[in-house]
Amino acid sequence: MANKEKEIVKPVTIHDVENDKDYTLEFNRETIKFAEARGFVLEDVDRFPMSKVPEFFWYAFRMHHPSFSLNQAEKMLDRMGGMSEALGRRLGELWAVPFNTLTSDDGDEKNVSVTVEL
């Protein structure tokens, strides 16, 4: 039996010194559904960076800061000098985390009240 532990990806924390606020960026199933309902496709970030990078950044706020607007996210991104490759990579890793709740590897043992026999 495989005993793989899913990799934990730490959320991103943004410290806004100008406003003395901290923001936590990460995704859950609801934030991804929100983004998908608006036509967001992660692969479009590379194809249409001018519009999709700010959107992607904004969606990362929604889990912990749902009232944070796209306009605020765009201004924050400008103040940061844009999205670094490291930040983009981490947000991509965080985007993938909720998908792990939809699938499991064969042999994963979980304490569940529903079983599937194939």
Buried (B, 14 or more C-beta within 10 A) or exposed (E): EEEEEEEEBEBBEBEEEEEEEEBEBBBBEEBBEBBEEEEBEBEBBEEEBEEBBBBBBBBBBBBBBEEBEEEBBBEBBEEEEEBEEEBBEBBEBBBBBBEEEEEEEEEEEEEEEEEEEE
